[in-house]
Structures are given as structure tokens and as C-alpha cells.
Amino acid sequence: MDSGKILHRRKPEIPVIGLRVSQKSQHVQEQISAKSLEFSKVIRLLEDPLTANLKERHLFVLKKLLKRSQIGFRLKELPGVAKILNVCAEKVKDHPEYGAVLCEALNICRLPFLKEKTSDELNFAQDVIDFLSHIGYLMRVSDAEVRQNIIECVKSFYSCAAPKQLLDGTDRPNKTKPRTFPSNYRFSRLSLRLQPTSPGYRLQLLQHSDLPQALLLSMAAVENQPDIRLQILQTLQILSSSSDMNCASILKARGAETICLHMNEPDPSGQVLFCSSEILWNLLERSSKQEVTAQLCSMECVVSLKEAFFHQLLNASQHLDLQLRNDLLVITSFIAENPNSLLVESLFAKQLVSFITFPELKTHSHLIHNLKLSYSNEDLKMKKLLLNLLVLMSRDSAVLQLYKEERVMLALLTLVKPPAASSERRSGSRRWSVVQQEELQLQALAALAAIAPLMLDDYMSCQGNVCLLLLLDWCVGPDSYFGQGHSFHSSGGRGSKRAQMRRCIRVLRSVTSLGEESVNQDLCDQGIISQLLGILMQMDASPDEEDVVSLEMESDIQLILSALCDTDMHRKELFGSEGVEMTVSFLKKGCDKFYSGLGHNKLILSTVDCVWSCIVGCYTTEDYFLAKDGVFLLLDLLRTSPRCVHGIVLATLLELCDNPSTVSHILDWRDGGGQTASRLLLQLWRDEEEELGLKRNRHGGITDPQQPVLRPSHQDDIQPSLTSHMWSASVLEISENLRSKIYSIFCKLGFQELPGLSTKDYVTLSIVRRYLDFKVGEVWDEINRELSLDGVRPISPDQEALNAICRITEDTARRIMTEQSSIVEQQQKEEISEEQLLYTEIKSHWKQRELMAKSWDDYVAKTSNYEILKELKVQREKFNESSKPKPEDEDIAVHPAEHFVGHIVSLERTDSRGPAGVKVTLGRTSLKSAGQNRTEVKARDPEYFSTASVRD
């Protein structure tokens, strides 16, 4: 035996038996702890000062570690992996060999993270967020390959397809279909327990990380790497289009400003500007629009956007380039909405305005000479965007001077001409098609409605009224026109001229609403009042077109008429009977469709306003309005309309009351239930008090004499030191509710002999009659309390006067309370007397029924019982004997009493006043007594009263 060899005794082979569950878990825990221990050892090896320079050792260990994690990193390992990646990123500056390790680790990061338990996704969520942020921080590494791998790693997160080599620990091996593993993967029991996280897990946590901000901030570090910069923009485009939180994160790092400043850098690929505009679009759609525009309003951003737009405007020829040009113009429109935009200061607005008037007007701008329009749909969109930009930029008063210099008003009026007039151009020149011309016409009308009120001088110098009235004549003309209706502004007008009429009327409304006398007078001189009335009556005669567009046009026309006739008596006369017929026709429609949502509510208000502005004040139109039962229609509207309409209706009725004939019409009005106008007004008064929260008893009477018409919370509205331009709460309350108008109407009607009032109405009427006194006392009381709050003490006479006024108001309230109590008591007495009379009638009725029943019983008894009939005969004979005259009655018959009746013989008048001035002569006529007459009759016909016996 060789002594140098050591013999080991071989143990007999023991068959392998499966481990128990407890042993398996213990084995797995040992492997997990060992693996964790390996990460901690690697980190210690990289960071320890004694081993920090062992590059070969580091690379060997890192490659071995990454080889073990080739199917993905576990969630619990991510903090250790992040530390290792950060150390490698610091060392790659001096040792580029570490860059390969970073690239390989980033390739593994493309795979889904692995979990051992279902709860690991929730437990290690914060670690995943920090790890994703660390991936973004690795962009500080200047190595292009590392940056390339970082970008590709982030893009891979948005790929939903999982690698086929990932192991699924939920399924057991199938004998018929064995699993396939990587060739260099060593089989272990632990790998069967690992599962990939869900596809959306990383994307959900990425929104909470700093990865989008890190990629954005790395834009400044890749200026010398255009390929990397383009890929970063593409990645930011993906991030901003997938999540609102990503957009907010990018915007937090001033992403809009950064992207805008880098969009014009040299780009051989031509994709930087496209990606930049897409990112800005995503930020505008998915985040705060105000914050985005605030970042883009700086001078540098506006200049950068101007350069990009004009480069695309003058050089774009393909369809995508034209779309990009229009997208930049939309972004410019959003900037123009910001009041702090620097479009004018950057000269961007001046250059844009020169393009807006092309090709309608000739210009000498050198930029226009290089511009060529193809009149395609994209050019049409650009033209419409430029017209819309006119409206947005007009909010800055400084831009109006540019509009005057570039003759914007003339260009707009040229576009709004009817097709017959606008087609008078050179036959050989290229131009907009009929459909495109219609859209530009409607867009120009929409822009004119906003700009014309701001530039009235240019509007009048370009004869804007003439142009609009000609367009209005064309709209109502008999010639056929089939509108295409492809524009937003042509909604509801397809196949007709309604869209043009709607926009034209809207421009006229915006111009006349300013009240400029020269403009309104010019319109009236051209006959606009009769023209609009004819259009209204024509529209009212066709009830089939009662839609949103028709109702809007009708209400706008009535507002135009109100603006024209409000302060001019001659125009009210021009409104005349035709206008009265129009208003009456619209008032008869009532408010049944007030809440239909089509615009009937606006039409009702504009109709009442038309009555107030065009009829009230002119006696000829007022009388004709009264003859057409206009007051009745207003009262019907007051009864059926909602509360929001009551104010203007009552104000119109109050103005009409200046006409002497109006009061009788109001008093004669009755509704379907017989309710009078005064009772309706008192009911409105009670509803108003209930809305204000005033305290009243069950009869509507005053309960607090110190606050007869004051709401309980009114005292809290008192503020000290009111300035001169501020109204007090008591005065402001008059304009906020209807009580002052109702009181004024009753002052016209009177407070006595009002028909159709109940006791409750009389109680309310007593408050209405003293409303002005209560309001005066309320104002003085408010003055007193304001002085107290300001610490001001009036002199003794003034204080005594204030106290006396307050006492007078309270005494008046108490007298009204007494009056109301007497009204209620009188009503109660009347009710009691009526009740007693009713009971008396009921008793009499029942007594009559009892007598009738007894009479019937007696009659039945006489006819059915012979004994009773004999008794009745005996009683009748006794009664006849007792009725014969006695001797003393005979003496009376011999000397009958004489009776006299006086009658007037003659009547004379004297010079005296009163009854003494009448002299009357009377005569007497004797009458015989009744007994004497009976005696004479008896003597003349002795057998007249004889009784005949009846024998059975």
C-alpha cells in the first residue's frame, strides 16, 4: 500500500429520497441567504478601500454575478444591483472596461423582474421605483454605448411580449412537453419558484420615479451626440404619450421649455422637430395647459418656435411637413391665449399678420414672395388657424395697431362677401374651391364678430355695415345655395344659407351692442329695422325649423333691435305696428319649453327686452301693444314663467304703467282660474319673502315689529367704513328682489277697491302699502349701526332724531300688526256668521223634511184608518162652529173700523235747500175692514162657505 495515499472508506450508496417540505424550505432559505450574501460581498469588494483597485477581480466577480442573474433580477436584489451599477458608473470614467458590465446589466434589466411571492410586488414597490430612478441617473455616464443601452432598456418596458426563456414556476414539468432552458443555465430548485412580474408592473411604478426627469435633464449632456439626443426625444415621446403622471414629471423639470429650446438644433435626420412638437402636444393634452404655456411664453421659446414655424412654412412640401407646420401653429395659438405671451415683442405677431391677409390682399413683404400655396386641405387648415389666431391675439391691445397696418379688416370683409361677389377674380389664377371658400367665409365671420367691436373705425371706413347687409340679403334671397357644412361654424346649416345668416347676425349683434351712435345710425339709415323684422316674421311663420340655430338667430335679432331702438324715439316709431305684431306673436308662445335646452329661455328674455326697449316710451306703439292684449300676455308670462324671468317682466309692466290705459288692462286681467293681477302680485310678494327667509305668521302678518321687511341675516351684512362707491345692504337689497317693483306697480294701481282679494291678500297688502316707510326706517337703522361699528357718536339732537325715526318705524309696524289682527278677526267673525247661517239653513231644511214626513203619515193614516177619518171630521165641525161670529163680532160688523192710506196729491219745490225746499200735498183713501168684507160676501152668497158632508 502506498503510504502517500489516503484511503477513504466509501459508504454504501443510499437511494435518494425526496426532501420533506420543511427541509425544502430550509434549503431554499439557505440558498437565498447565500445569494444575498454574494451581493453584499460584491458591494464590499467594490467599495472597500483595500480592494477598490482590484479591477480584474471586480470584473470577474461582476460577470459571474450577472451570469447567475441572466433570466432577470429578483425584486429583493434591486437595491444591491443599484449600488453596484452606481459604483460601476463612477469607475467607468477611469476604466472604460466597467462600461461593458453596465451594458450587460442593462440588458438584463430589459427582462421582467422576478418575484418569489405574490406579495413581493407590493412589498418591494419602493425599491423598484428607486431602481428605475437609478437607471435614469446612469445617463451621466458619457459612454455612448451605455446611454444607448439605457434608452433601449426604457423602451423595452413598453413591450408587452415576455421572453420565451422565462421560467413559469406555477406549472409543473410536463413529460410529453419538456421545458426548455438556456444552454448556459444551471438547473436549480429555486428557479422553479421564481415568477415574472406582470407586464404593467414596471410601467405603473415608472410613473412615480424620476426616470422621465433624468432623461429630460440629460438633453444638455448629449449635445455632441445627435443620435442619442434623437433617441432621448423618441423615448420622451413614448413616456409623455402613455401617462399623465409622466407628463407632469417632465413638466416639473421645465420640460416644455427645454424641448422648445432644442427643437431647432442641427438634425441630419429631420426627426428632432417632429418629436419635439409631439412631446409638446402630449404635454398640452395630458397636463396643465396653463403651466405649459407659461413655460413657452419666454422670449427664447417664442423665438425658437417662430424660427421653426417659418422654416416649415417656406420649405415644407410633403404632407407630413405641412401637418407639422400646422401643429406648430396650434402650439402658437395656445401661447397666444396666455396674457403674458411675447408674440408682439418678438415680432412673431407682425409676421403672422402679414401671412393672414394672403392671398386676399397684395403685400410687399419679402416673406410672402417666397410663399407658395397649393390650396390643399392642409393649407386650408393653416388659413383657418391663422384666422383663429387673429381672435386670440386681439386680447392684447398692442396688436390692434398691427391689424390696422396690415389691413386685416379689409381682408376679413373680402372673405365674407357672398360667393357671387367673391368669385369675380381672374379665371386663370388658382384659388380656393367652393367648399374651402365657404369654410373660410364662416371662419372670417367668426373672427369679425370678435375683432370688429375693437376696430370700429376701420370697420366703418371699409363699409362693414354695407357688406354685412348685402350678405344678409343674399342669405334670405330666393337663389338656391347648397352649403356643404364641413366647417365647425357651419353646424346646423348644411344644404342652406343658415350658417352664413347665423354668423352674420352674430357680427351685427356684437357691433350694435356697443351703443356707438354712428354705427347704429348708419344701420338704421340703410333700413335694417324693417329688414330684421321681415326675417323674424318669416322665421316665425315656419315652425318646422324650431331648432337651436333658429332660436339663436331669433333671439340675436331681437337683441339687435333692442340695442338700436333703446334710446331713440324715431327708431321706436320705425319699429311700429309690425314690430308689435312680432313681439305679440312671440309672447303668445309662452314658456312651456323654457327648460327644453334649445334656447327658448333666451328667446323669452330677448322678447321681453324687445318690448321694454322698442315699445315702451312711444305712445303709438304702446297703444297698439295694449290693443293687441300685450299686457295680458305679459301677465300670463308672469304667472307661468320661472322666477328668473319675473324681474324683467315686472320692470316692463312698471314702465308700461306710465300709460294711463295700462292700469285698466291690469285690473281687467284674469287667468284661467279667475285669479286677478293684484292677487298674483301679492302671491309673488309672499314667495319673495319666503325666499328671503322673513318671519311671518300663518296669515302672512308681521311677527317682529323691529324687522318688518328685514331678513334675519341682514344685520350680519353691515360693515364699517363703507366707501362712497359702495351701496349699503338695504339699498342693494332693493335691486336684488322683486318687492320694490311690486310696490311701485301697486302705487300705480292703488291700494283700495282691488278685486278678487282674500283675507291673506289684505294682510299682505297692508305690508306692501307701508313698504317705503319700512325701507326708510331700515336705512336709518343701518346708518345708526354703521356709526356704532365705526365708533362714531352723533351729537345729541342727531341721536334723538335717529332714535325717534327708529321708534316711528317700530310704531308703524305695530299699527300694521294691529290692522292685520283686525282684518283676521273680521274675517273670523264673517266665517262664524256664515257658519251659523249655514247651520240655520241646515236646521230649517231638516225641520221641513220632518213636517213633510209627518204630513205624509197623517195622509196615509186618513186613507187607511176609518176611525181616524171620523175623528178628523168631528174636529172640522168643531172648528167651523168656533169660527162663526159671536154677538160682539156682529156689533163690529155694524160699525166697521175705518182705515186710511195716504197718497201724494201734488209736489212743489221752493228756493230752500234740503227737505225744506219740497212742499208735498197728501190725500187719504178709506179702506174697509176685513170682517166687513167677509160679512158682505156672506150676505151676498150665504151658501159659499157651507160644508158638504161625505158619506161612505
Secondary structure, 3 states (H helix, E strand, C coil): CCCCCCCCCCCCCCCCCCCCHHHHHHHHHHHHHHHHHHHHHHHHHHHCCCCCCCHHHHHHHHHHHHHHCCCCCEHHHHHHHHHHHHHHHHHCCCCCHHHHHHHHHHHHHCCCCEECCCCHHHHCHHHHHHHHHHHHHHHHCCCHHHHHHHHHHHHHCCCCCCCCCCCCCCCCCCCCCCCCCCCCCCCCCHHHHCEECCHHHHHHHHCCCCHHHHHHHHHHHHCCCHHHHHHHHHHHHHHHHHCHHHHHHHHHCCHHHHHHHCCCCCCCCCCHHHHHHHHHHHHHHHCCHHHHHHHHCCHHHHHHHHHHHHHHHHHCCCHHHHHHHHHHHHHHHHHHHCCCCCCCCCCHHHHHHHHHCCCCCCCCCHHHHCCCCCCCHHHHHHHHHHHHHHHHHCCCCCHHHHHHHCCHHHHHHHHCCCHHHHCCCCCCCCCCCHHHHHHHHHHHHHHHHHHHHHCHHHHHHCCHHHHHHHHHHHHCCCCCCCCCCCCHHHCCCCCCCHHHHHHHHHHHHHHHCCCCHHHHHHHHHCCHHHHHHHHHHHHHCCHHHCCHHHHHHHHHHHHHHHHHHCCCHHHHHHHHHHHHHHHHHHHCCCCCCCCCCCCHHHHHHHHHHHHHHHCCCCHHHHHHHHHCCHHHHHHHHHHHCCHHHHHHHHHHHHHHCCCHHHHHHHHHCECCCCCEHHHHHHHHHHHHHHHHCCCECCCCCECCCCCCCCCHHHHHHCCCCCCCCCCCHHHHHHHHCCHHHHHHHHHHHCCCCCCCCCHHHHHHHHHHHCHHHHHHHHHHHHHHHHHHHCCCCCCHHHHHHHHHHHHHHHHHHHHHHHHHHHHHHHHHHHHHHHHHHHHHHHHHHHHHHHHHHHHHHHHHHHHHCHHHHHHHHHHHHHHHHHCCCCHHHHHHHHCCCCEEEEEEEEEEECCCCHHHHEEEEEEEEEECCHHHHHHHHHHHCCCCCCCCCCCC
